[in-house]
Amino acid sequence: MNCYELQALRKLFMLDVREAAELIGDKPVSVRTWQYWESGRSPVPDDIAEAMVFWNSWRDDAFEARISQCHPKRSGKDPIKLNYYKTVDDFEKVTGKRNVITWRLSQSVAAGLYSEGMAVLVETGGLAMGENS
C-alpha cells in the first residue's frame, strides 16, 4: 500500500490521524509516525496495510448490505432512514458496542448512501439499530 492509498482509506473511514495511529494495526503508533507513512517519508508497514484492507472490506460489506435494503426503494419511493451517530457514545447507546472504527465506518457508509440519494440521515434517537423506513 502506498502513502496515497493509506491516506485515501483513512479519510474514507472518517478517521483522523490520531484515531488511525491509535486504532489501526497491531499496536498504537505516534501521530508523527502515521504522518510519515502518509507523506511517503516512511513505507507503510505490512500490518497497517493489512488492517486497512480488512477494514475496507468490512466497509464494502456494510455498504452492500445497506444497498440491498435500499434497492427496492430506488424505484421512486423514499430513501431509507439511517441513524447518523455524532459521537461514539451515541453509537454505543444504540448498538451496545464501543468501537471507534466500526462507529466511523458506519458514518462513512451512511454518508455514502446519503450522497447517492439512497438514504436520509436521522438523529441517533430516531431509529432503533437496523430499523429503516
Contact map, one row per residue, 1 for C-alpha under 8 A:
1110110000000000000000000000000000000000000100001000000000000000000000000000000000000000000000000000000000000000000000000000000000000
1111110000000000000000000000000000000001001100000000000000000000000000000000000000000000000000000000000000000000000000000000000000000
1111111000000000000000000000000000001111001100000000000000000000000000000000000000000000000000000000000000000000000000000000000000000
0111111100000000000000000000000000000100000000000000000000000000000000000000000000000000000000000000000000000000000000000000000000000
1111111110000000000000000000000000000000000000000000000000000000000000000000000000000000000000000000000000000000000000000000000000000
1111111111000000000000000000000000001100000100001001000000000000000000000000000000000000000000000000000000000000000000000000000000000
0011111111100000000000000000000000000100000000000000000000000000000000000000000000000000000000000000000000000000000000000000000000000
0001111111110000000000000000000000000000000000000000000000000000000000000000000000000000000000000000000000000000000000000000000000000
0000111111111000000000000000000000000000000000000001000100000000000000000000000000000000000000000000000000000000000000000000000000000
0000011111111111100100000000000000000000000000000000000000000000000000000000000000000000000000000000000000000000000000000000000000000
0000001111111111000000000000000000000000000000000000000000000000000000000000000000000000000000000000000000000000000000000000000000000
0000000111111110000000000000000000000000000000000000000000000000000000000000000000000000000000000000000000010000000000000000000000000
0000000011111110000000000000000000000000000000000000000100000000000000000000000000000000000000000000100110010000000000000000000000000
0000000001111111000000000000000000000000000000000000000000000000000000000000000000000000000000000000000110110000000000000000000000000
0000000001111111111100000000000000000000000000000000000000000000000000000000000000000000000000000000100100000000000000000000000000000
0000000001100111111100000000000000000000000000000000000000000000000000000000000000000000000000000000000000000000000000000000000000000
0000000001000011111110000000001001100000000000000000000000000000000000000000000000000000000000000000000000000000000000000000000000000
0000000000000011111111000000011000000000000000000000000000000000000000000000000000000000000000000000000000000000000000000000000000000
0000000000000011111111110000000000000000000000000000000000000000000000000000000000000000000000000000000000000000000000000000000000000
0000000001000011111111110000000001000000000000000000000000000000000000000000000000000000000000000000000000000000000000000000000000000
0000000000000000111111110001111011000000000000000000000000000000000000000000000000000000000000000000000000000000000000000000000000000
0000000000000000011111110011110000000000000000000000000000000000000000000000000000000000000000000000000000000000000000000000000000000
0000000000000000001111111011000000000000000000000000000000000000000000000000000000000000000000000000100000000000000000000000000000000
0000000000000000001111111111000000000000000000010011000000000000000000000000000000000000000000000000000000000000000000000000000000000
0000000000000000000000111111000000000000000000110110000000000000000000000000000000000000000000000000000000000000000000000000000000000
0000000000000000000000011111000000000000000000110000000000000000000000000000000000000000000000000000000000000000000000000000000000000
0000000000000000000001111111100000000000000000000000000000000000000000000000000000000000000000000000000000000000000000000000000000000
0000000000000000000011111111110000000000000000000000000000000000000000000000000000000000000000000000000000000000000000000000000000000
0000000000000000000011000011111011000000000000000000000000000000000000000000000000000000000000000000000000000000000000000000000000000
0000000000000000010011000001111111000000000000000000000000000000000000000000000000000000000000000000000000000000000000000000000000000
0000000000000000110010000000111111100000000000000000000000000000000000000000000000000000000000000000000000000000000000000000000000000
0000000000000000000000000000011111110000000000000000000000000000000000000000000000000000000000000000000000000000000000000000000000000
0000000000000000000010000000111111111000000000000000000000000000000000000000000000000000000000000000000000000000000000000000000000000
0000000000000000100110000000111111111100000000000000000000000000000000000000000000000000000000000000000000000000000000000000000000000
0000000000000000100000000000001111111110000000000000000000000000000000000000000000000000000000000000000000000000000000000000000000000
0000000000000000000000000000000111111111110000000000000000000000000000000000000000000000000000000000000000000000000000000000000000000
0010010000000000000000000000000011111111111100000000000000000000000000000000000000000000000000000000000000000000000000000000000000000
0011011000000000000000000000000001111111100100000000000000000000000000000000000000000000000000000000000000000000000000000000000000000
0010000000000000000000000000000000111111110000000000000000000000000000000000000000000000000000000000000000000000000000000000000000000
0110000000000000000000000000000000011111111000000000000000000000000000000000000000000000000000000000000000000000000000000000000000000
0000000000000000000000000000000000011111111000000000000000000000000000000000000000000000000000000000000000000000000000000000000000000
0000000000000000000000000000000000011011111100000000000000000000000000000000000000000000000000000000000000000000000000000000000000000
0110000000000000000000000000000000001001111110000000000000000000000000000000000000000000000000000000000000000000000000000000000000000
1110010000000000000000000000000000001100011111011000000000000000000000000000000000000000000000000000000000000000000000000000000000000
0000000000000000000000000000000000000000001111111000000000000000000000000000000000000000000000000000000000000000000000000000000000000
0000000000000000000000000000000000000000000111111100000000000000000000000000000000000000000000000000000000000000000000000000000000000
0000000000000000000000001100000000000000000011111110000000000000000000000000000000000000000000000000000000000000000000000000000000000
0000000000000000000000011100000000000000000111111111000000000000000000000000000000000000000000000000000000000000000000000000000000000
1000010000000000000000000000000000000000000111111111100000000000000000000000000000000000000000000000000000000000000000000000000000000
0000000000000000000000001000000000000000000001111111110000000000000000000000000000000000000000000000000000000000000000000000000000000
0000000000000000000000011000000000000000000000111111111000000000000000000000000000000000000000000000000000000000000000000000000000000
0000010010000000000000010000000000000000000000011111111100000000000000000000000000000000000000000000000000000000000000000000000000000
0000000000000000000000000000000000000000000000001111111110000000000000000000000000000000000000000000000000000000000000000000000000000
0000000000000000000000000000000000000000000000000111111111000000000000000000000000000000000000000000000000000000000000000000000000000
0000000000000000000000000000000000000000000000000011111111100000000000000000000000000000000000000000000000000000000000000000000000000
0000000010001000000000000000000000000000000000000001111111110000000000000000000000000000000000000000000000000000000000000000000000000
0000000000000000000000000000000000000000000000000000111111111000000000000000000000000000000000000000000000000000000000000000000000000
0000000000000000000000000000000000000000000000000000011111111100000000000000000000000000000000000000000000000000000000000000000000000
0000000000000000000000000000000000000000000000000000001111111110000000000000000000000000000000000000000011001000000000000000000000000
0000000000000000000000000000000000000000000000000000000111111111000000000000000000000000000000000000000000000000000000000000000000000
0000000000000000000000000000000000000000000000000000000011111111100000000000000000000000000000000000000000000000000000000000000000000
0000000000000000000000000000000000000000000000000000000001111111110000000000000000000000000000000000000001001000000000000000000000000
0000000000000000000000000000000000000000000000000000000000111111111000000000000000000000000000000000000000001000100000000000000000000
0000000000000000000000000000000000000000000000000000000000011111111100000000000000000000000000000000000000000000000000000000000000000
0000000000000000000000000000000000000000000000000000000000001111111110000000000000000000000000000000000000000000000000000000000000000
0000000000000000000000000000000000000000000000000000000000000111111111000000000000000000000000000000000000000000000000000000000000000
0000000000000000000000000000000000000000000000000000000000000011111111100000000000000000000000000000000000000000100001000000000000000
0000000000000000000000000000000000000000000000000000000000000001111111110000000000000000000000000000000000000000000000000000000000000
0000000000000000000000000000000000000000000000000000000000000000111111111000000100000000000000000000000000000000000000000000000000000
0000000000000000000000000000000000000000000000000000000000000000011111111100001100000000000000000000000000000000000001100000000000000
0000000000000000000000000000000000000000000000000000000000000000001111111110000000000000000000000000000000000000000000000000000000000
0000000000000000000000000000000000000000000000000000000000000000000111111110000000000000000000000000000000000000000000000000000000000
0000000000000000000000000000000000000000000000000000000000000000000011111111111100000000000000000000000000000000000001000000000000000
0000000000000000000000000000000000000000000000000000000000000000000001111111111000000000000000000000000000000000000001000000000000000
0000000000000000000000000000000000000000000000000000000000000000000000111111100000000000000000000000000000000000000000000000000000000
0000000000000000000000000000000000000000000000000000000000000000000000001111110000000000000000000000000000000000000000000000000000000
0000000000000000000000000000000000000000000000000000000000000000000000001111111000000000000000000000000000000000000000000000000000000
0000000000000000000000000000000000000000000000000000000000000000000000001101111100000000000000000000000000000000000000000000000000000
0000000000000000000000000000000000000000000000000000000000000000000001001100111110000000000000000000000000000000000011110000000000001
0000000000000000000000000000000000000000000000000000000000000000000011001000011111000000000000000000000000000000000001110000000000011
0000000000000000000000000000000000000000000000000000000000000000000000000000001111100000000000000000000000000000000000111100000000111
0000000000000000000000000000000000000000000000000000000000000000000000000000000111110000000000000000000000000100000000111100001000110
0000000000000000000000000000000000000000000000000000000000000000000000000000000011111000000000000000000000000100000000001111111010000
0000000000000000000000000000000000000000000000000000000000000000000000000000000001111100000000000000000001100100000000001111000000000
0000000000000000000000000000000000000000000000000000000000000000000000000000000000111111011000000000001000100000000000000011000000000
0000000000000000000000000000000000000000000000000000000000000000000000000000000000011111011000000000000000000000000000000001000000000
0000000000000000000000000000000000000000000000000000000000000000000000000000000000001111111000000000000000000000000000000000000000000
0000000000000000000000000000000000000000000000000000000000000000000000000000000000001111111100000111001000000000000000000000000000000
0000000000000000000000000000000000000000000000000000000000000000000000000000000000000011111110000100000000000000000000000000000000000
0000000000000000000000000000000000000000000000000000000000000000000000000000000000001111111111000000000000000000000000000001000000000
0000000000000000000000000000000000000000000000000000000000000000000000000000000000001111111111111100001000000000000000000001000000000
0000000000000000000000000000000000000000000000000000000000000000000000000000000000000001111111111110000000000000000000000000000000000
0000000000000000000000000000000000000000000000000000000000000000000000000000000000000000111111111000000000000000000000000000000000000
0000000000000000000000000000000000000000000000000000000000000000000000000000000000000000011111110000000000000000000000000001000110000
0000000000000000000000000000000000000000000000000000000000000000000000000000000000000000001111111000000000000000000000000000000010000
0000000000000000000000000000000000000000000000000000000000000000000000000000000000000000001111111100000000000000000000000000000000000
0000000000000000000000000000000000000000000000000000000000000000000000000000000000000000001110111110000000000000000000000000000000000
0000000000000000000000000000000000000000000000000000000000000000000000000000000000000001101100011111001000000000000000000000000000000
0000000000000000000000000000000000000000000000000000000000000000000000000000000000000001000100001111111000000000000000000000000000000
0000000000000000000000000000000000000000000000000000000000000000000000000000000000000001000000000111111100000000000000000000000000000
0000000000001010000000100000000000000000000000000000000000000000000000000000000000000000000000000011111110000000000000000000000000000
0000000000000000000000000000000000000000000000000000000000000000000000000000000000000000000000000011111111000000000000000000000000000
0000000000000000000000000000000000000000000000000000000000000000000000000000000000001001001000000111111111100000000000000000000000000
0000000000001110000000000000000000000000000000000000000000000000000000000000000000000000000000000001111111110000000000000000000000000
0000000000001100000000000000000000000000000000000000000000100000000000000000000000000000000000000000111111111000000000000000000000000
0000000000000000000000000000000000000000000000000000000000100100000000000000000000010000000000000000011111111100000000000000000000000
0000000000000100000000000000000000000000000000000000000000000000000000000000000000011000000000000000001111111110000000000000000000000
0000000000011100000000000000000000000000000000000000000000000000000000000000000000000000000000000000000111111111000000000000000000000
0000000000000000000000000000000000000000000000000000000000100110000000000000000000000000000000000000000011111111100000000000000000000
0000000000000000000000000000000000000000000000000000000000000000000000000000000001110000000000000000000001111111110000101000000000000
0000000000000000000000000000000000000000000000000000000000000000000000000000000000000000000000000000000000111111111000000000000000000
0000000000000000000000000000000000000000000000000000000000000000000000000000000000000000000000000000000000011111111100000000000000000
0000000000000000000000000000000000000000000000000000000000000010001000000000000000000000000000000000000000001111111111100000000000000
0000000000000000000000000000000000000000000000000000000000000000000000000000000000000000000000000000000000000111111111111000000000000
0000000000000000000000000000000000000000000000000000000000000000000000000000000000000000000000000000000000000011111111000000000000000
0000000000000000000000000000000000000000000000000000000000000000000000000000000000000000000000000000000000000001111111100000000000000
0000000000000000000000000000000000000000000000000000000000000000000000000000001000000000000000000000000000000000111111110000000000000
0000000000000000000000000000000000000000000000000000000000000000001001001100001100000000000000000000000000000000111111110000000000000
0000000000000000000000000000000000000000000000000000000000000000000001000000001111000000000000000000000000000100110111111000000000000
0000000000000000000000000000000000000000000000000000000000000000000000000000001111000000000000000000000000000000010011111100000000000
0000000000000000000000000000000000000000000000000000000000000000000000000000000011110000000000000000000000000100010000111110000000000
0000000000000000000000000000000000000000000000000000000000000000000000000000000011110000000000000000000000000000000000011111011000000
0000000000000000000000000000000000000000000000000000000000000000000000000000000000111000000000000000000000000000000000001111110000000
0000000000000000000000000000000000000000000000000000000000000000000000000000000000111100011001000000000000000000000000000111111000000
0000000000000000000000000000000000000000000000000000000000000000000000000000000000100000000000000000000000000000000000000011111100000
0000000000000000000000000000000000000000000000000000000000000000000000000000000000100000000000000000000000000000000000000111111100000
0000000000000000000000000000000000000000000000000000000000000000000000000000000001100000000000000000000000000000000000000101111111110
0000000000000000000000000000000000000000000000000000000000000000000000000000000000000000000001000000000000000000000000000000111111100
0000000000000000000000000000000000000000000000000000000000000000000000000000000000100000000001100000000000000000000000000000001111100
0000000000000000000000000000000000000000000000000000000000000000000000000000000000000000000000000000000000000000000000000000001111110
0000000000000000000000000000000000000000000000000000000000000000000000000000000011000000000000000000000000000000000000000000001111111
0000000000000000000000000000000000000000000000000000000000000000000000000000000111000000000000000000000000000000000000000000001001111
0000000000000000000000000000000000000000000000000000000000000000000000000000001110000000000000000000000000000000000000000000000000111
